[in-house]
């Protein structure tokens, strides 16, 4: 080993004339330093390899994160659009709710006004019925009745209370009943008056100008209207005369009593409802 080292040193010295002879110790130190540098180089290469691997991993993770970020960004944009749309819908719905709430309050106020008007009408109708029942008390056993139907007062008088058989001329007893009725109606000027004539289903025979039950029902109705306006001085503008013939019976039977009930004059009294109609039209 020493011989090889001496030969190596001699060869080196001969090859390089300016070279200084190196001692074995120094040579070993150089060799050791070389080996140390070689180990460090290897370690550094390993470190570089690790760093490259980490760099590649970080690039991969960065790409994944960028992909996730873009996805989240897109999701955020979509959610933001949905939020904007929902917020717009909410504002529109809120405005509609406020509008409907305001409209509901107005309708409730109108409903209250209509209910109050109906209540006043019912009170007036009941009061009118009481007054008529008291005024016509003496005629109620002779075929007169006072009832309320659909917010109106019906004064029903059988034909025998007003007319002789087959006649359209009011007799004395009938005039007394109409006089008592007129006393109340002349005080209650806000009452509309409809006079309806009704007959039974037996055909009219040999009554001169009266051709049939239509004629009889209408002419009896107009006779009552004439008496109330010409004698009792009720304003004609308040009255309406109609004839229903045999087609609105109150008793569908074929007996004599049924026919007696069906031959009648109905005086229908209803409070003027202009205020109520105006409320409903609003």
Order of alpha helices (4+ residues) and beta strands (2+ residues): alpha-alpha-beta-beta-alpha-alpha-beta-alpha-beta-alpha-beta-alpha
